[in-house]
Amino acid sequence: MTQQRYRITLLPGDGIGPEIMAVAVDVLNVIGEQLDIGFEFSEALMGGAAIDATGEPLPADTLELCRNSDAVLLAAIGGYKWDNLPRHQRPETGLLGLRAGLGLFANLRPAAILPQLIDASTLKREVVEGVDIMVVRELTGGIYFGQPKGIFTTETGERRGVNTMAYTEAEVDRIGKVAFETARKRNKKLCSVDKANVLEVSQLWRDRITKLASDYPDVELSHLYVDNAAMQLVRAPKQFDTIVTSNLFGDILSDAAAMLTGSIGMLPSASLGENGSGVFEPVHGSAPDIAGQDKANPLAQVLSAAMMLRYGLNQPTAAERIEQAVLKVLDNGYRTGDIMSPGMTLVGCRAMGDALIKEL
Ligand code: NAD
């Protein structure tokens, strides 16, 4: 049997990025050897590191390399040093450029409560125990991109701010398909969130999602208005499996869902396009306050690598092994500072990586 080989672009970025990326790469190398999967890693500059070296947050070379790879593993970008640069030179502008350049319209944000970390949640144990949600957020349309947008001056000389929430049928259909396919890989329940009682754009959204459902008879579809969805997420989160929603609602609901778990250092994400490479990255930022001190939790980065294997490279067995190893090191009591609790063993980023490798 010929070995599967994948070209992976690594974007370690800034702050704790390089430390947590190093752990993820070690883990991928071990899993690659075990399952006979070949990874060809190429590292490129992005964010503050790229601004320092080239003056731009997303150099053309970096985007080109990402375009020509099978997947992109990103750590985190940004930091105090670059906070006051003009917008086109800000690290976040690089992130938007990467999404646009790769046509990443689907953002997958899992929020699963790990039994070992249940007390990290601010909600009661009985409410969050067993929560396992995937939020599928539309990423390149809706009110963040719709035209017209801007701040205009009216005839009376008053300023008026405008944004437009707009979706075409094709835009709803393509995110809908990703959501149904994702639900299919999970517990086959999809909840579409909109505001169809008030917004026309949401009526169209609901229409299209309902039509799509006939192609996925094995997936159970429901609809909720966004205000109710926000309430249900904190009241009874276990009712949800997969949620699909538009850019703005998804921005808010995915953070709310993530915080059910209470631990930002544990949360991965995936951004996918029609075809071509997806970007896999932790939800957290570059944590400049602890950078270079071997204090960062590398698990969100490692779980992002697992998402890359499952959703980007279609290697579910490798993904599963990594996820199991993460659970095992937590079972064994290892904790970085951000998830530390009494009676556990405090370890640094590197030692957490070593524990993972040992478990694998
Ligand atoms: P942050 O997520 O970097 O940090 C928030 C808090 O969580 C900090 O106290 C930090 O130490 C802690 N934390 C985050 N990740 C951790 C980890 N893996 N292990 C242990 N502790 C962790 O958010 P912030 O402080 O608002 O932003 C810092 C910088 O990161 C800013 O420049 C911001 O623009 C950038 N940022 C980047 C991304 C991204 O790359 N996608 C996302 C959010 C923020």
Boltz pocket constraint, residues with backbone or C-beta under 6 A from the ligand:
constraints:
  - pocket:
      binder: B
      contacts: [[A, 16], [A, 75], [A, 76], [A, 77], [A, 78], [A, 79], [A, 80], [A, 95], [A, 264], [A, 265], [A, 282], [A, 283], [A, 284], [A, 285], [A, 286], [A, 287], [A, 288], [A, 289], [A, 290], [A, 295], [A, 296], [A, 297], [A, 298], [A, 300], [A, 336], [A, 338]]
      max_distance: 6.0
